[in-house]
Amino acid sequence: MVKILFSLTTHYFIVEDGGERSVCVTFGCFFFVKAMVILIVTESYLEFGLESGFSNFSESAMQFLEKQGLESRGPVSKLTFKLFLAVLCSLIGAFLTFPGLRLAQMHLDALNLATEKITQTLLHINFLAPLLMVLLWVKPITKDYIMNPPLGKESVPLMSEDTFDTMRLWIIILLCALRLAMMRSHLQAYLNLAQKCMDQMKKEAGRISTIDLQKMVARVFYYLCVIALQYVAPLVMVLHTTLLLKTLGNYSWGIYPESNSDTAVENNPLPSSLYSESPSVDGKMKVTVVQITMALGSLKNIFTPLLFRGLLSFLTWWIAACLFSTSLFGLFYHQYLTVA
């Protein structure tokens, strides 16, 4: 989906007359500064686990290099790691600029078309879904309040930390399912732009040919595929990072997480037959396979679940934050700055 968003964004840079290129560059710079500010916030406010994950990664990498007979202070410094992460965040923010702006316009049109209170409530929840995802990692608002709720003098936690992590994953999945369920309403709201354009043309003076009118209506329907991609792509990105967070972070879908007992490969002794004085060809192949397996086991000790938890939690939070920021700006733009 990142590749699809990249392909859609490149078309905005090809167009010479429009201002889409300037919008993408402006939001990219804005999200770069925002990412640098977020990365210096302490873990007591935003609980990603990036600091502990990077420290564990550096220590494991240094131990691995020392076993290989190499002296190193670490594969990469913390400043370089955060700078690279900020550049990645700025690219993600630039790719999600126009999906967020388009979502705001479709949200306003869908609210005007909705007649039932339930549908309007679901549309509001769907629009605020990225904000709810963002608040899940704000420690003073969610985790501290749930783990230590103000219930008098005694603090009785409502759930364990593992249960809270599982609940956070389930909330993201449910919010993504809601956004997928409201996709039809948003696409229908976009298709109604053709009728709005025709009503606007009726108020204008002058004549227009039938062919030009057909082209204008067809242009709306042809662009529907792009609108659907802009609506679905951020949803798939959030789902992808969430599922990766569950798998690589060793989380569980259940309320009571299962205990993972991973056995290191280096603890398993090699068969004595592999160390014969005159090994055969099959023996050499087995030795090579075992050496490769041990190398993969060493890499597994470097890229630990603690690192993946911090990195994927931050990326999931960042995608939701970018989508909400751009959609909030689009809501303000389409409601107050555009000429009716």
Contacts in CASP RR format, 6 or more apart in sequence:
PFRMAT RR
TARGET T0000
AUTHOR 0000-0000-0000
METHOD contacts of the structure
MODEL  1
MVKILFSLTTHYFIVEDGGERSVCVTFGCFFFVKAMVILIVTESYLEFGL
ESGFSNFSESAMQFLEKQGLESRGPVSKLTFKLFLAVLCSLIGAFLTFPG
LRLAQMHLDALNLATEKITQTLLHINFLAPLLMVLLWVKPITKDYIMNPP
LGKESVPLMSEDTFDTMRLWIIILLCALRLAMMRSHLQAYLNLAQKCMDQ
MKKEAGRISTIDLQKMVARVFYYLCVIALQYVAPLVMVLHTTLLLKTLGN
YSWGIYPESNSDTAVENNPLPSSLYSESPSVDGKMKVTVVQITMALGSLK
NIFTPLLFRGLLSFLTWWIAACLFSTSLFGLFYHQYLTVA
1 232 0 8 1.000
1 233 0 8 1.000
1 234 0 8 1.000
1 236 0 8 1.000
1 237 0 8 1.000
1 240 0 8 1.000
2 92 0 8 1.000
2 95 0 8 1.000
2 237 0 8 1.000
4 229 0 8 1.000
4 233 0 8 1.000
5 95 0 8 1.000
5 96 0 8 1.000
5 99 0 8 1.000
5 233 0 8 1.000
6 95 0 8 1.000
8 95 0 8 1.000
8 98 0 8 1.000
8 226 0 8 1.000
8 229 0 8 1.000
8 230 0 8 1.000
9 24 0 8 1.000
9 94 0 8 1.000
9 95 0 8 1.000
9 98 0 8 1.000
12 20 0 8 1.000
12 21 0 8 1.000
12 23 0 8 1.000
12 24 0 8 1.000
12 98 0 8 1.000
13 20 0 8 1.000
13 21 0 8 1.000
13 24 0 8 1.000
15 21 0 8 1.000
20 98 0 8 1.000
23 97 0 8 1.000
23 98 0 8 1.000
24 94 0 8 1.000
24 97 0 8 1.000
24 98 0 8 1.000
25 94 0 8 1.000
27 93 0 8 1.000
27 94 0 8 1.000
27 97 0 8 1.000
27 326 0 8 1.000
28 90 0 8 1.000
28 91 0 8 1.000
28 93 0 8 1.000
28 94 0 8 1.000
28 97 0 8 1.000
29 90 0 8 1.000
31 89 0 8 1.000
31 90 0 8 1.000
31 92 0 8 1.000
31 93 0 8 1.000
31 94 0 8 1.000
31 322 0 8 1.000
31 325 0 8 1.000
32 86 0 8 1.000
32 87 0 8 1.000
32 89 0 8 1.000
32 90 0 8 1.000
34 89 0 8 1.000
34 325 0 8 1.000
35 85 0 8 1.000
35 86 0 8 1.000
35 89 0 8 1.000
35 90 0 8 1.000
35 318 0 8 1.000
36 82 0 8 1.000
36 86 0 8 1.000
38 46 0 8 1.000
38 318 0 8 1.000
39 50 0 8 1.000
39 82 0 8 1.000
39 85 0 8 1.000
39 86 0 8 1.000
43 49 0 8 1.000
43 50 0 8 1.000
43 51 0 8 1.000
43 52 0 8 1.000
43 139 0 8 1.000
44 139 0 8 1.000
44 140 0 8 1.000
45 138 0 8 1.000
45 139 0 8 1.000
45 140 0 8 1.000
46 137 0 8 1.000
46 138 0 8 1.000
46 139 0 8 1.000
46 317 0 8 1.000
47 137 0 8 1.000
47 138 0 8 1.000
47 139 0 8 1.000
47 143 0 8 1.000
47 313 0 8 1.000
48 137 0 8 1.000
48 310 0 8 1.000
48 313 0 8 1.000
48 314 0 8 1.000
48 317 0 8 1.000
49 306 0 8 1.000
49 309 0 8 1.000
49 310 0 8 1.000
49 313 0 8 1.000
49 314 0 8 1.000
50 310 0 8 1.000
50 311 0 8 1.000
50 314 0 8 1.000
52 306 0 8 1.000
52 310 0 8 1.000
53 304 0 8 1.000
53 306 0 8 1.000
53 307 0 8 1.000
53 309 0 8 1.000
53 310 0 8 1.000
53 311 0 8 1.000
54 78 0 8 1.000
54 81 0 8 1.000
54 307 0 8 1.000
56 304 0 8 1.000
56 306 0 8 1.000
56 307 0 8 1.000
57 75 0 8 1.000
57 302 0 8 1.000
57 303 0 8 1.000
57 304 0 8 1.000
57 307 0 8 1.000
58 74 0 8 1.000
58 75 0 8 1.000
60 301 0 8 1.000
60 302 0 8 1.000
60 304 0 8 1.000
61 72 0 8 1.000
61 74 0 8 1.000
61 75 0 8 1.000
61 302 0 8 1.000
62 72 0 8 1.000
62 73 0 8 1.000
62 74 0 8 1.000
64 298 0 8 1.000
64 301 0 8 1.000
64 302 0 8 1.000
65 71 0 8 1.000
65 72 0 8 1.000
65 74 0 8 1.000
67 298 0 8 1.000
85 314 0 8 1.000
89 318 0 8 1.000
89 322 0 8 1.000
92 315 0 8 1.000
92 318 0 8 1.000
92 319 0 8 1.000
92 322 0 8 1.000
93 322 0 8 1.000
93 326 0 8 1.000
96 234 0 8 1.000
96 319 0 8 1.000
96 322 0 8 1.000
96 323 0 8 1.000
96 326 0 8 1.000
97 326 0 8 1.000
98 230 0 8 1.000
98 326 0 8 1.000
99 230 0 8 1.000
99 231 0 8 1.000
99 233 0 8 1.000
99 234 0 8 1.000
99 323 0 8 1.000
99 326 0 8 1.000
100 230 0 8 1.000
100 234 0 8 1.000
100 323 0 8 1.000
100 326 0 8 1.000
100 327 0 8 1.000
100 330 0 8 1.000
101 326 0 8 1.000
101 327 0 8 1.000
101 329 0 8 1.000
101 330 0 8 1.000
101 333 0 8 1.000
102 227 0 8 1.000
102 230 0 8 1.000
102 231 0 8 1.000
103 127 0 8 1.000
103 186 0 8 1.000
103 230 0 8 1.000
103 231 0 8 1.000
103 323 0 8 1.000
103 326 0 8 1.000
103 327 0 8 1.000
104 326 0 8 1.000
104 327 0 8 1.000
104 328 0 8 1.000
104 329 0 8 1.000
104 330 0 8 1.000
104 331 0 8 1.000
104 333 0 8 1.000
104 334 0 8 1.000
105 190 0 8 1.000
105 330 0 8 1.000
105 334 0 8 1.000
106 186 0 8 1.000
106 187 0 8 1.000
106 189 0 8 1.000
106 190 0 8 1.000
106 227 0 8 1.000
106 231 0 8 1.000
107 123 0 8 1.000
107 126 0 8 1.000
107 127 0 8 1.000
107 186 0 8 1.000
107 189 0 8 1.000
107 327 0 8 1.000
107 331 0 8 1.000
108 331 0 8 1.000
108 334 0 8 1.000
108 335 0 8 1.000
109 189 0 8 1.000
109 190 0 8 1.000
109 192 0 8 1.000
109 193 0 8 1.000
110 123 0 8 1.000
110 182 0 8 1.000
110 185 0 8 1.000
110 186 0 8 1.000
110 188 0 8 1.000
110 189 0 8 1.000
111 120 0 8 1.000
111 123 0 8 1.000
112 189 0 8 1.000
113 185 0 8 1.000
113 188 0 8 1.000
113 189 0 8 1.000
113 192 0 8 1.000
114 120 0 8 1.000
114 123 0 8 1.000
114 185 0 8 1.000
119 185 0 8 1.000
122 178 0 8 1.000
122 181 0 8 1.000
122 182 0 8 1.000
123 182 0 8 1.000
123 185 0 8 1.000
125 178 0 8 1.000
126 178 0 8 1.000
126 179 0 8 1.000
126 182 0 8 1.000
127 327 0 8 1.000
127 331 0 8 1.000
129 175 0 8 1.000
129 176 0 8 1.000
129 178 0 8 1.000
129 179 0 8 1.000
130 320 0 8 1.000
130 321 0 8 1.000
130 323 0 8 1.000
130 324 0 8 1.000
130 327 0 8 1.000
131 320 0 8 1.000
131 324 0 8 1.000
132 171 0 8 1.000
132 175 0 8 1.000
133 171 0 8 1.000
133 172 0 8 1.000
133 175 0 8 1.000
133 238 0 8 1.000
133 316 0 8 1.000
133 317 0 8 1.000
133 320 0 8 1.000
134 317 0 8 1.000
134 320 0 8 1.000
134 321 0 8 1.000
134 324 0 8 1.000
135 141 0 8 1.000
135 142 0 8 1.000
136 142 0 8 1.000
136 168 0 8 1.000
136 171 0 8 1.000
136 172 0 8 1.000
136 317 0 8 1.000
137 168 0 8 1.000
137 313 0 8 1.000
137 317 0 8 1.000
143 161 0 8 1.000
143 164 0 8 1.000
146 157 0 8 1.000
146 158 0 8 1.000
146 159 0 8 1.000
146 164 0 8 1.000
147 157 0 8 1.000
147 158 0 8 1.000
147 159 0 8 1.000
147 161 0 8 1.000
147 164 0 8 1.000
148 155 0 8 1.000
148 157 0 8 1.000
149 155 0 8 1.000
149 156 0 8 1.000
149 157 0 8 1.000
149 158 0 8 1.000
159 167 0 8 1.000
162 252 0 8 1.000
162 256 0 8 1.000
162 257 0 8 1.000
163 255 0 8 1.000
163 256 0 8 1.000
163 257 0 8 1.000
165 251 0 8 1.000
166 251 0 8 1.000
166 252 0 8 1.000
166 253 0 8 1.000
166 254 0 8 1.000
166 255 0 8 1.000
166 257 0 8 1.000
169 242 0 8 1.000
169 245 0 8 1.000
169 246 0 8 1.000
169 251 0 8 1.000
169 253 0 8 1.000
170 253 0 8 1.000
172 238 0 8 1.000
172 242 0 8 1.000
172 316 0 8 1.000
173 239 0 8 1.000
173 242 0 8 1.000
176 235 0 8 1.000
176 238 0 8 1.000
176 239 0 8 1.000
176 242 0 8 1.000
179 235 0 8 1.000
180 232 0 8 1.000
180 235 0 8 1.000
183 228 0 8 1.000
183 231 0 8 1.000
183 232 0 8 1.000
186 231 0 8 1.000
187 224 0 8 1.000
187 227 0 8 1.000
187 228 0 8 1.000
187 231 0 8 1.000
190 220 0 8 1.000
190 224 0 8 1.000
190 227 0 8 1.000
191 220 0 8 1.000
191 221 0 8 1.000
191 224 0 8 1.000
193 220 0 8 1.000
194 216 0 8 1.000
194 217 0 8 1.000
194 220 0 8 1.000
194 221 0 8 1.000
197 216 0 8 1.000
197 217 0 8 1.000
197 220 0 8 1.000
198 213 0 8 1.000
198 217 0 8 1.000
201 208 0 8 1.000
201 213 0 8 1.000
234 319 0 8 1.000
234 323 0 8 1.000
237 319 0 8 1.000
238 316 0 8 1.000
238 319 0 8 1.000
238 320 0 8 1.000
241 312 0 8 1.000
241 315 0 8 1.000
241 316 0 8 1.000
241 319 0 8 1.000
242 316 0 8 1.000
244 308 0 8 1.000
244 312 0 8 1.000
245 251 0 8 1.000
245 308 0 8 1.000
245 309 0 8 1.000
245 312 0 8 1.000
245 313 0 8 1.000
245 316 0 8 1.000
246 252 0 8 1.000
246 253 0 8 1.000
248 305 0 8 1.000
248 308 0 8 1.000
248 309 0 8 1.000
248 312 0 8 1.000
249 305 0 8 1.000
249 308 0 8 1.000
249 309 0 8 1.000
249 312 0 8 1.000
250 260 0 8 1.000
250 305 0 8 1.000
251 257 0 8 1.000
252 258 0 8 1.000
264 297 0 8 1.000
264 300 0 8 1.000
264 301 0 8 1.000
265 293 0 8 1.000
265 294 0 8 1.000
265 296 0 8 1.000
265 297 0 8 1.000
265 300 0 8 1.000
266 294 0 8 1.000
266 297 0 8 1.000
266 298 0 8 1.000
270 290 0 8 1.000
271 286 0 8 1.000
273 283 0 8 1.000
274 283 0 8 1.000
274 286 0 8 1.000
274 287 0 8 1.000
274 290 0 8 1.000
276 283 0 8 1.000
279 287 0 8 1.000
END
